[in-house]
Amino acid sequence: MQAYCLKCRAKREMKNVRSITMKNGRPAIQGVCSVCGTKMYKIGKKIEKKGARAVGAPTKAVSKSWLANVPEDKVFGCHDGRAMKNLEELSAGLQQMSEETFRYHVTSDKNDFSKWIKDVIGDYELSTELQNFSTKDQAAKVVADRSAWLKGGD
């Protein structure tokens, strides 16, 4: 979904989109600019939701932004010292990392990979899927499959 970013002074794709109700009772859509990370709003609109994500396939622009490198300050810093900047690097990193490193990031109480994908990449569907997997091989496969699917959507 696109909205006008006041910082970029241009219409930009909105990430982390969610429906909200403003103090005056009007519906709105809140998200963040995919380029600079500034909060954005689209007043008077609502999105259909299923769980915590927007329903439907992502647009080409959204798919492209999910596959792109994240800003330097949002890179995933792995316990073993690796830095992952996009979904492809995450998939490769998951395949290569030790079970000990995977267990550091994924426990019964947390899943750092899922949280990073939701908060930084903005792909709620993949984030939710990752929460259901407890092995690094399963996680690597689901990330690789999603990445390939997003590339095929272009």
C-alpha positions as protocol buffer text, in pm:
chain_id: "A"
residue {
  index: 1
  type: MET
  ca { x: 0 y: 0 z: 0 }
}
residue {
  index: 2
  type: GLN
  ca { x: 132 y: 345 z: -85 }
}
residue {
  index: 3
  type: ALA
  ca { x: 111 y: 666 z: 116 }
}
residue {
  index: 4
  type: TYR
  ca { x: 287 y: 1002 z: 111 }
}
residue {
  index: 5
  type: CYS
  ca { x: 605 y: 1016 z: 322 }
}
residue {
  index: 6
  type: LEU
  ca { x: 659 y: 1360 z: 473 }
}
residue {
  index: 7
  type: LYS
  ca { x: 1031 y: 1300 z: 528 }
}
residue {
  index: 8
  type: CYS
  ca { x: 1103 y: 1169 z: 175 }
}
residue {
  index: 9
  type: ARG
  ca { x: 850 y: 1411 z: 22 }
}
residue {
  index: 10
  type: ALA
  ca { x: 730 y: 1139 z: -213 }
}
residue {
  index: 11
  type: LYS
  ca { x: 472 y: 865 z: -238 }
}
residue {
  index: 12
  type: ARG
  ca { x: 630 y: 549 z: -94 }
}
residue {
  index: 13
  type: GLU
  ca { x: 536 y: 189 z: -24 }
}
residue {
  index: 14
  type: MET
  ca { x: 419 y: 142 z: 336 }
}
residue {
  index: 15
  type: LYS
  ca { x: 561 y: -149 z: 543 }
}
residue {
  index: 16
  type: ASN
  ca { x: 425 y: -297 z: 867 }
}
residue {
  index: 17
  type: VAL
  ca { x: 75 y: -189 z: 771 }
}
residue {
  index: 18
  type: ARG
  ca { x: -205 y: -212 z: 1027 }
}
residue {
  index: 19
  type: SER
  ca { x: -554 y: -69 z: 1072 }
}
residue {
  index: 20
  type: ILE
  ca { x: -603 y: 172 z: 1359 }
}
residue {
  index: 21
  type: THR
  ca { x: -879 y: 393 z: 1494 }
}
residue {
  index: 22
  type: MET
  ca { x: -777 y: 751 z: 1559 }
}
residue {
  index: 23
  type: LYS
  ca { x: -874 y: 939 z: 1877 }
}
residue {
  index: 24
  type: ASN
  ca { x: -1160 y: 1106 z: 1689 }
}
residue {
  index: 25
  type: GLY
  ca { x: -1297 y: 763 z: 1592 }
}
residue {
  index: 26
  type: ARG
  ca { x: -1198 y: 775 z: 1224 }
}
residue {
  index: 27
  type: PRO
  ca { x: -1038 y: 466 z: 1071 }
}
residue {
  index: 28
  type: ALA
  ca { x: -683 y: 490 z: 939 }
}
residue {
  index: 29
  type: ILE
  ca { x: -397 y: 277 z: 819 }
}
residue {
  index: 30
  type: GLN
  ca { x: -62 y: 314 z: 994 }
}
residue {
  index: 31
  type: GLY
  ca { x: 272 y: 191 z: 865 }
}
residue {
  index: 32
  type: VAL
  ca { x: 632 y: 294 z: 809 }
}
residue {
  index: 33
  type: CYS
  ca { x: 806 y: 423 z: 499 }
}
residue {
  index: 34
  type: SER
  ca { x: 994 y: 142 z: 324 }
}
residue {
  index: 35
  type: VAL
  ca { x: 1279 y: 383 z: 245 }
}
residue {
  index: 36
  type: CYS
  ca { x: 1339 y: 593 z: 558 }
}
residue {
  index: 37
  type: GLY
  ca { x: 1133 y: 421 z: 829 }
}
residue {
  index: 38
  type: THR
  ca { x: 921 y: 727 z: 918 }
}
residue {
  index: 39
  type: LYS
  ca { x: 566 y: 661 z: 1044 }
}
residue {
  index: 40
  type: MET
  ca { x: 301 y: 705 z: 775 }
}
residue {
  index: 41
  type: TYR
  ca { x: -77 y: 725 z: 790 }
}
residue {
  index: 42
  type: LYS
  ca { x: -359 y: 693 z: 541 }
}
residue {
  index: 43
  type: ILE
  ca { x: -669 y: 844 z: 703 }
}
residue {
  index: 44
  type: GLY
  ca { x: -1019 y: 720 z: 627 }
}
residue {
  index: 45
  type: LYS
  ca { x: -911 y: 375 z: 509 }
}
residue {
  index: 46
  type: LYS
  ca { x: -921 y: 28 z: 661 }
}
residue {
  index: 47
  type: ILE
  ca { x: -756 y: -294 z: 553 }
}
residue {
  index: 48
  type: GLU
  ca { x: -905 y: -639 z: 591 }
}
residue {
  index: 49
  type: LYS
  ca { x: -706 y: -833 z: 843 }
}
residue {
  index: 50
  type: LYS
  ca { x: -660 y: -1198 z: 916 }
}
residue {
  index: 51
  type: GLY
  ca { x: -456 y: -1233 z: 1232 }
}
residue {
  index: 52
  type: ALA
  ca { x: -178 y: -974 z: 1235 }
}
residue {
  index: 53
  type: ARG
  ca { x: -125 y: -927 z: 862 }
}
residue {
  index: 54
  type: ALA
  ca { x: -298 y: -786 z: 559 }
}
residue {
  index: 55
  type: VAL
  ca { x: -480 y: -1046 z: 348 }
}
residue {
  index: 56
  type: GLY
  ca { x: -369 y: -1110 z: -10 }
}
residue {
  index: 57
  type: ALA
  ca { x: -57 y: -1148 z: -214 }
}
residue {
  index: 58
  type: PRO
  ca { x: 201 y: -868 z: -188 }
}
residue {
  index: 59
  type: THR
  ca { x: 238 y: -625 z: -477 }
}
residue {
  index: 60
  type: LYS
  ca { x: 551 y: -631 z: -693 }
}
residue {
  index: 61
  type: ALA
  ca { x: 687 y: -327 z: -509 }
}
residue {
  index: 62
  type: VAL
  ca { x: 632 y: -489 z: -170 }
}
residue {
  index: 63
  type: SER
  ca { x: 789 y: -817 z: -287 }
}
residue {
  index: 64
  type: LYS
  ca { x: 1091 y: -623 z: -413 }
}
residue {
  index: 65
  type: SER
  ca { x: 1127 y: -435 z: -83 }
}
residue {
  index: 66
  type: TRP
  ca { x: 1105 y: -763 z: 116 }
}
residue {
  index: 67
  type: LEU
  ca { x: 1388 y: -910 z: -97 }
}
residue {
  index: 68
  type: ALA
  ca { x: 1610 y: -601 z: -80 }
}
residue {
  index: 69
  type: ASN
  ca { x: 1890 y: -537 z: 168 }
}
residue {
  index: 70
  type: VAL
  ca { x: 1776 y: -372 z: 490 }
}
residue {
  index: 71
  type: PRO
  ca { x: 1942 y: -51 z: 616 }
}
residue {
  index: 72
  type: GLU
  ca { x: 2274 y: -102 z: 796 }
}
residue {
  index: 73
  type: ASP
  ca { x: 2122 y: -27 z: 1138 }
}
residue {
  index: 74
  type: LYS
  ca { x: 1857 y: -301 z: 1087 }
}
residue {
  index: 75
  type: VAL
  ca { x: 2091 y: -586 z: 984 }
}
residue {
  index: 76
  type: PHE
  ca { x: 2035 y: -912 z: 1178 }
}
residue {
  index: 77
  type: GLY
  ca { x: 2338 y: -973 z: 1397 }
}
residue {
  index: 78
  type: CYS
  ca { x: 2373 y: -1345 z: 1451 }
}
residue {
  index: 79
  type: HIS
  ca { x: 2524 y: -1491 z: 1770 }
}
residue {
  index: 80
  type: ASP
  ca { x: 2809 y: -1647 z: 1568 }
}
residue {
  index: 81
  type: GLY
  ca { x: 2912 y: -1307 z: 1427 }
}
residue {
  index: 82
  type: ARG
  ca { x: 2736 y: -1319 z: 1090 }
}
residue {
  index: 83
  type: ALA
  ca { x: 2537 y: -1021 z: 964 }
}
residue {
  index: 84
  type: MET
  ca { x: 2235 y: -1093 z: 746 }
}
residue {
  index: 85
  type: LYS
  ca { x: 2090 y: -816 z: 529 }
}
residue {
  index: 86
  type: ASN
  ca { x: 1810 y: -988 z: 336 }
}
residue {
  index: 87
  type: LEU
  ca { x: 1600 y: -1304 z: 310 }
}
residue {
  index: 88
  type: GLU
  ca { x: 1851 y: -1486 z: 86 }
}
residue {
  index: 89
  type: GLU
  ca { x: 2134 y: -1428 z: 332 }
}
residue {
  index: 90
  type: LEU
  ca { x: 1907 y: -1540 z: 616 }
}
residue {
  index: 91
  type: SER
  ca { x: 1823 y: -1862 z: 430 }
}
residue {
  index: 92
  type: ALA
  ca { x: 2190 y: -1936 z: 359 }
}
residue {
  index: 93
  type: GLY
  ca { x: 2286 y: -1843 z: 715 }
}
residue {
  index: 94
  type: LEU
  ca { x: 2024 y: -2075 z: 860 }
}
residue {
  index: 95
  type: GLN
  ca { x: 2156 y: -2365 z: 651 }
}
residue {
  index: 96
  type: GLN
  ca { x: 2518 y: -2303 z: 754 }
}
residue {
  index: 97
  type: MET
  ca { x: 2483 y: -2210 z: 1121 }
}
residue {
  index: 98
  type: SER
  ca { x: 2542 y: -2454 z: 1404 }
}
residue {
  index: 99
  type: GLU
  ca { x: 2255 y: -2599 z: 1603 }
}
residue {
  index: 100
  type: GLU
  ca { x: 2391 y: -2415 z: 1909 }
}
residue {
  index: 101
  type: THR
  ca { x: 2366 y: -2079 z: 1731 }
}
residue {
  index: 102
  type: PHE
  ca { x: 2015 y: -2160 z: 1609 }
}
residue {
  index: 103
  type: ARG
  ca { x: 1908 y: -2253 z: 1964 }
}
residue {
  index: 104
  type: TYR
  ca { x: 2048 y: -1922 z: 2092 }
}
residue {
  index: 105
  type: HIS
  ca { x: 1804 y: -1735 z: 1865 }
}
residue {
  index: 106
  type: VAL
  ca { x: 1508 y: -1977 z: 1881 }
}
residue {
  index: 107
  type: THR
  ca { x: 1372 y: -2100 z: 2212 }
}
residue {
  index: 108
  type: SER
  ca { x: 1026 y: -2184 z: 2342 }
}
residue {
  index: 109
  type: ASP
  ca { x: 994 y: -1818 z: 2452 }
}
residue {
  index: 110
  type: LYS
  ca { x: 1141 y: -1635 z: 2153 }
}
residue {
  index: 111
  type: ASN
  ca { x: 1221 y: -1654 z: 1784 }
}
residue {
  index: 112
  type: ASP
  ca { x: 1461 y: -1378 z: 1685 }
}
residue {
  index: 113
  type: PHE
  ca { x: 1440 y: -1464 z: 1314 }
}
residue {
  index: 114
  type: SER
  ca { x: 1062 y: -1438 z: 1310 }
}
residue {
  index: 115
  type: LYS
  ca { x: 1072 y: -1109 z: 1503 }
}
residue {
  index: 116
  type: TRP
  ca { x: 1331 y: -960 z: 1265 }
}
residue {
  index: 117
  type: ILE
  ca { x: 1129 y: -1061 z: 960 }
}
residue {
  index: 118
  type: LYS
  ca { x: 812 y: -909 z: 1108 }
}
residue {
  index: 119
  type: ASP
  ca { x: 967 y: -588 z: 1246 }
}
residue {
  index: 120
  type: VAL
  ca { x: 1232 y: -512 z: 983 }
}
residue {
  index: 121
  type: ILE
  ca { x: 1136 y: -690 z: 659 }
}
residue {
  index: 122
  type: GLY
  ca { x: 760 y: -651 z: 715 }
}
residue {
  index: 123
  type: ASP
  ca { x: 654 y: -998 z: 594 }
}
residue {
  index: 124
  type: TYR
  ca { x: 396 y: -1102 z: 855 }
}
residue {
  index: 125
  type: GLU
  ca { x: 308 y: -1425 z: 676 }
}
residue {
  index: 126
  type: LEU
  ca { x: 666 y: -1554 z: 676 }
}
residue {
  index: 127
  type: SER
  ca { x: 713 y: -1438 z: 1034 }
}
residue {
  index: 128
  type: THR
  ca { x: 408 y: -1637 z: 1145 }
}
residue {
  index: 129
  type: GLU
  ca { x: 521 y: -1945 z: 949 }
}
residue {
  index: 130
  type: LEU
  ca { x: 867 y: -1936 z: 1109 }
}
residue {
  index: 131
  type: GLN
  ca { x: 716 y: -1947 z: 1457 }
}
residue {
  index: 132
  type: ASN
  ca { x: 583 y: -2296 z: 1379 }
}
residue {
  index: 133
  type: PHE
  ca { x: 925 y: -2447 z: 1302 }
}
residue {
  index: 134
  type: SER
  ca { x: 1175 y: -2557 z: 1565 }
}
residue {
  index: 135
  type: THR
  ca { x: 1466 y: -2684 z: 1353 }
}
residue {
  index: 136
  type: LYS
  ca { x: 1713 y: -2483 z: 1150 }
}
residue {
  index: 137
  type: ASP
  ca { x: 1658 y: -2700 z: 840 }
}
residue {
  index: 138
  type: GLN
  ca { x: 1281 y: -2638 z: 848 }
}
residue {
  index: 139
  type: ALA
  ca { x: 1336 y: -2266 z: 905 }
}
residue {
  index: 140
  type: ALA
  ca { x: 1592 y: -2244 z: 621 }
}
residue {
  index: 141
  type: LYS
  ca { x: 1353 y: -2423 z: 383 }
}
residue {
  index: 142
  type: VAL
  ca { x: 1055 y: -2199 z: 462 }
}
residue {
  index: 143
  type: VAL
  ca { x: 1268 y: -1882 z: 419 }
}
residue {
  index: 144
  type: ALA
  ca { x: 1417 y: -2013 z: 91 }
}
residue {
  index: 145
  type: ASP
  ca { x: 1070 y: -2109 z: -38 }
}
residue {
  index: 146
  type: ARG
  ca { x: 926 y: -1769 z: 49 }
}
residue {
  index: 147
  type: SER
  ca { x: 1220 y: -1591 z: -115 }
}
residue {
  index: 148
  type: ALA
  ca { x: 1179 y: -1798 z: -433 }
}
residue {
  index: 149
  type: TRP
  ca { x: 803 y: -1733 z: -433 }
}
residue {
  index: 150
  type: LEU
  ca { x: 857 y: -1357 z: -395 }
}
residue {
  index: 151
  type: LYS
  ca { x: 1107 y: -1359 z: -684 }
}
residue {
  index: 152
  type: GLY
  ca { x: 860 y: -1550 z: -900 }
}
residue {
  index: 153
  type: GLY
  ca { x: 593 y: -1288 z: -827 }
}
residue {
  index: 154
  type: ASP
  ca { x: 793 y: -1016 z: -1009 }
}
